[in-house]
Amino acid sequence: MIDETSMGNRIDGSWTTQGYTNIGLQKNNVKNMHKSLKDRWHEIHDLFSGLSDFTWNPSTKIFEAEDEVWDMLIKAKPLVAKWRVNPIRHYKLMEDL
């Protein structure tokens, strides 16, 4: 998807016919995959945006912070608890898309 975007096969947020062909999946599969990545990225972005006490660790693929900082955030936003221990695969690629 990233390669196809960089080659211009995604215009105004929509994939071109050539883009779908090059990705090698059925059009609906590409749309579903893109929607899933986009939804996950929005969830993560909304939870962590503007939080300067967190840093992204590309090796572990987890946002890191002091335990106290995590505890305060989880108390305020309980849905964020899963991201304390679950890696966020393809986070940087999701940003690019």
Secondary structure, 3 states (H helix, E strand, C coil): CHHHHHCCCEECCEECHHHHHHHCCCHHHHHHHHHHHHHHHHHHHHHHCCCCCCEEECCCCEEECCHHHHHHHHHHCHHHHHHHHCCCCCHHHHHHC
